[in-house]
Amino acid sequence: MSECQLLCRMTRAAQHACDLDARNKQHCQSIDERMHQLHNESPGLGHYPGIETYDNTSVDFISLASVLLLVCITKKNRIEYTVFQFDLL
């Protein structure tokens, strides 16, 4: 294979990688713009009184435990529902 053909292939591969990267960046930018519009157009989103004083670095272990319990119950219910659906078949 001549050096010219090798360089041509490498150039095509690099161009393809650049085109793919540009498409991915454009797609991500369009998603970001849509999410920004959603944030700005949703009524009351982020407008909670006192939210600026909320400290998200502290952990309330009671609420954390209740959330974990709720997640476990939800998973259990989802499994039971799936088994129920297979029993109907």
Secondary structure, DSSP 8 states (H G I E B T S, - for coil): --HHHHHHHHHHHHHHHHHHHHHHHHHHHHHHHHHHHHHHHSTTTT--TTGGG--TTS--HHHHHHHHHHHHHHHHHHHHHHHHHHHH-
